[in-house]
Amino acid sequence: LFRSLNLNSCVLLTEQSFICLLSRVGSRLRSLKLAGYSNLTDVGVEAILDKTSETLIHLDISETPVTLGLEVSRSFLQLKTLSLRDCKSLSEVGFPKFLNKTGGNLRHLDVGATQLTFSELRLLTVNLPLERLNLEFCLELRDRGFFSLLNKTSGGGLKSLDTSCTKITLSEVGDLTANLANLEELRMMMCKTLEEDGLVAFLNKTGPKLRILNLNWTNVIFTGV
């Protein structure tokens, strides 16, 4: 049986047919791509958990109408890459509960272009040893949610962070406890609300490994540097 299944934008495939297919091939899948699969609901995600929890490493369900309000108790044992990009219906409660099902092994997380504020991360109970975090175009993102999510990352392994086109200000950097010493890439393009003092304080929390800093189309002028 094959290890990778790509059904991106298969809009004519019913969810029931997808679940039937998954029951045949899911037990050995390592990679599942369903970006733009508009028929996917939380029922389908529950089936993914049920059939692939022991083997799946990469999951892309971006641009789907899922909320992630799941009822199943199973968790992914090996999942390292998760894309929920442009999932406009994600719920604040469902999101952290789903992350709890990633088994504490997640390395890459893309929630760009969602409407999440990350207001319910108190429900998150697993470690997030992230290396890459993409938050670009999260138009509802504010400092409190941003810092809350960063503080949930563990081990100081974060290497790439993208907050482009968000409304964060970084004015309350004192609330940030995350270890950013290994950050290599930081992209904050078109963050028009960045406050210069906050940005400098945030950069001071990074280490000597930072090699890419992109502040295109921001209003910072570094007068105090």
C-alpha positions as CSV (number, residue, x, y, z in Angstrom):
1,L,0.0,0.0,0.0
2,F,1.2,3.5,-0.7
3,R,2.5,5.9,2.0
4,S,1.3,9.3,0.5
5,L,-2.1,10.4,-0.6
6,N,-2.8,13.7,-2.3
7,L,-6.4,14.7,-2.8
8,N,-6.0,18.5,-2.9
9,S,-9.0,20.3,-4.3
10,C,-10.9,17.1,-5.1
11,V,-14.2,18.9,-4.7
12,L,-16.3,16.2,-6.3
13,L,-15.2,13.6,-3.9
14,T,-17.8,13.1,-1.2
15,E,-16.7,12.8,2.4
16,Q,-18.2,9.4,2.7
17,S,-16.2,8.2,-0.3
18,F,-13.1,9.7,1.2
19,I,-13.7,7.9,4.5
20,C,-14.2,4.6,2.6
21,L,-10.9,5.2,0.7
22,L,-9.2,6.0,4.0
23,S,-10.4,2.7,5.5
24,R,-8.5,0.9,2.8
25,V,-5.2,2.8,2.7
26,G,-5.0,4.7,5.9
27,S,-3.2,2.2,8.1
28,R,0.2,2.9,6.4
29,L,-0.1,6.5,5.4
30,R,2.7,8.9,6.3
31,S,1.5,11.9,4.3
32,L,-2.1,13.1,3.6
33,K,-2.8,16.3,1.6
34,L,-6.4,17.6,1.5
35,A,-5.8,21.3,0.8
36,G,-8.9,22.9,-0.7
37,Y,-11.0,19.7,-0.1
38,S,-14.3,21.6,0.6
39,N,-16.3,18.5,1.6
40,L,-14.1,17.8,4.6
41,T,-15.8,18.2,8.0
42,D,-14.9,17.3,11.5
43,V,-16.3,13.8,10.8
44,G,-13.7,13.3,8.1
45,V,-11.0,14.5,10.5
46,E,-12.2,12.0,13.1
47,A,-11.8,9.3,10.4
48,I,-8.3,10.5,9.7
49,L,-7.4,10.2,13.4
50,D,-9.0,6.8,13.6
51,K,-7.3,5.3,10.5
52,T,-3.8,7.0,10.5
53,S,-3.0,7.9,14.1
54,E,-0.1,5.5,14.3
55,T,1.7,6.3,11.1
56,L,0.8,9.8,9.8
57,I,3.7,12.4,9.8
58,H,2.4,15.1,7.5
59,L,-1.2,16.4,7.4
60,D,-2.4,19.3,5.2
61,I,-6.1,20.1,5.6
62,S,-5.7,23.8,4.7
63,E,-8.6,25.7,3.1
64,T,-11.2,23.3,4.4
65,P,-14.3,24.1,6.5
66,V,-13.3,22.1,9.6
67,T,-13.8,23.4,13.1
68,L,-12.0,20.6,14.9
69,G,-14.7,20.0,17.4
70,L,-13.8,16.3,17.7
71,E,-15.3,13.6,19.9
72,V,-12.7,10.9,19.4
73,S,-10.1,10.1,22.1
74,R,-7.3,8.9,19.8
75,S,-4.1,10.9,19.2
76,F,-1.5,11.1,16.5
77,L,1.7,9.3,17.6
78,Q,4.1,10.7,15.0
79,L,2.6,13.8,13.5
80,K,5.3,16.5,12.8
81,T,3.8,18.8,10.2
82,L,0.3,20.3,10.3
83,S,-1.2,22.8,8.0
84,L,-4.5,24.5,8.9
85,R,-3.9,27.5,6.7
86,D,-7.0,29.4,5.6
87,C,-9.4,27.3,7.6
88,K,-11.8,30.1,8.3
89,S,-14.1,28.0,10.5
90,L,-11.6,26.9,13.1
91,S,-13.0,27.4,16.6
92,E,-11.0,28.9,19.5
93,V,-11.8,25.8,21.6
94,G,-11.4,23.2,18.9
95,F,-7.9,24.4,17.9
96,P,-6.1,23.7,21.2
97,K,-8.0,20.5,21.7
98,F,-6.9,19.3,18.3
99,L,-3.3,20.2,19.1
100,N,-3.6,18.1,22.2
101,K,-4.0,15.2,19.8
102,T,-0.7,15.8,18.1
103,G,1.2,13.8,20.7
104,G,3.7,16.5,21.6
105,N,5.8,15.8,18.5
106,L,4.7,18.7,16.2
107,R,7.6,20.5,14.5
108,H,5.9,22.6,11.8
109,L,2.5,24.4,12.3
110,D,0.8,26.6,9.7
111,V,-2.3,28.5,10.8
112,G,-1.8,31.4,8.5
113,A,-4.9,33.2,7.1
114,T,-7.1,31.9,9.9
115,Q,-9.3,34.0,12.1
116,L,-8.0,32.6,15.4
117,T,-7.1,34.9,18.3
118,F,-5.6,32.0,20.4
119,S,-7.8,33.1,23.3
120,E,-8.3,29.5,24.7
121,L,-4.8,28.2,24.8
122,R,-5.3,27.4,28.5
123,L,-6.9,24.2,27.0
124,L,-3.6,23.2,25.5
125,T,-1.9,20.5,27.6
126,V,0.8,19.1,25.4
127,N,4.3,20.5,24.5
128,L,4.7,22.2,21.2
129,P,8.4,21.6,20.2
130,L,7.9,23.7,17.1
131,E,10.7,24.6,14.7
132,R,8.5,26.5,12.2
133,L,5.4,28.6,13.0
134,N,3.5,30.5,10.4
135,L,0.9,33.1,11.5
136,E,0.9,35.4,8.4
137,F,-2.4,37.0,7.5
138,C,-3.9,36.1,10.9
139,L,-5.9,39.4,10.9
140,E,-7.4,38.8,14.3
141,L,-4.1,38.1,16.0
142,R,-3.1,40.5,18.8
143,D,-0.2,40.6,21.2
144,R,-1.9,38.6,24.0
145,G,-2.7,35.6,21.7
146,F,0.6,35.8,20.0
147,F,2.7,35.7,23.2
148,S,0.4,33.0,24.6
149,L,1.1,30.8,21.6
150,L,4.8,31.4,21.6
151,N,5.0,30.7,25.3
152,K,3.5,27.3,24.6
153,T,6.4,26.3,22.4
154,S,9.0,24.3,24.3
155,G,12.7,23.5,24.2
156,G,13.8,26.7,22.5
157,G,13.8,24.9,19.1
158,L,11.8,27.5,17.2
159,K,13.9,28.4,14.0
160,S,11.4,30.1,11.7
161,L,8.6,32.6,12.6
162,D,6.3,34.5,10.2
163,T,3.8,37.1,11.5
164,S,3.5,39.1,8.3
165,C,0.3,41.0,7.8
166,T,-0.9,40.9,11.4
167,K,-1.7,43.6,13.8
168,I,0.7,42.7,16.6
169,T,2.4,45.7,18.3
170,L,5.0,43.9,20.6
171,S,4.2,46.5,23.2
172,E,4.0,43.9,26.0
173,V,7.1,41.9,25.4
174,G,7.5,41.4,29.1
175,D,4.7,38.8,28.8
176,L,6.9,36.7,26.6
177,T,8.7,33.8,28.3
178,A,9.4,31.6,25.3
179,N,13.1,30.8,24.4
180,L,13.9,32.3,21.0
181,A,17.7,31.8,21.2
182,N,17.7,29.4,18.2
183,L,15.5,31.6,15.9
184,E,17.0,31.8,12.5
185,E,14.3,33.5,10.4
186,L,11.9,36.2,11.4
187,R,9.4,37.7,9.0
188,M,7.1,40.6,10.0
189,M,6.3,42.1,6.6
190,M,3.5,44.6,6.5
191,C,3.1,44.6,10.3
192,K,2.0,48.3,10.3
193,T,1.2,48.4,14.0
194,L,4.7,47.3,15.3
195,E,6.0,49.6,18.0
196,E,9.7,50.3,17.7
197,D,10.6,49.8,21.4
198,G,8.6,46.5,21.5
199,L,10.4,45.3,18.3
200,V,13.8,46.0,19.7
201,A,12.9,44.3,23.0
202,F,11.6,41.3,21.0
203,L,14.8,41.1,18.9
204,N,16.8,41.2,22.1
205,K,15.2,37.9,23.0
206,T,16.6,36.2,20.0
207,G,20.1,35.0,19.7
208,P,23.1,35.0,17.4
209,K,21.6,32.5,15.0
210,L,19.1,35.0,13.6
211,R,20.2,35.4,9.9
212,I,17.0,36.5,8.1
213,L,15.0,39.5,9.3
214,N,12.3,40.8,7.0
215,L,10.5,44.1,8.0
216,N,9.4,45.2,4.5
217,W,6.6,47.7,4.5
218,T,6.6,48.3,8.2
219,N,6.8,51.8,9.9
220,V,9.8,51.1,12.1
221,I,12.8,53.5,11.7
222,F,15.0,52.3,14.7
223,T,15.5,55.8,16.1
224,G,16.8,54.4,19.4
225,V,19.2,51.9,18.1
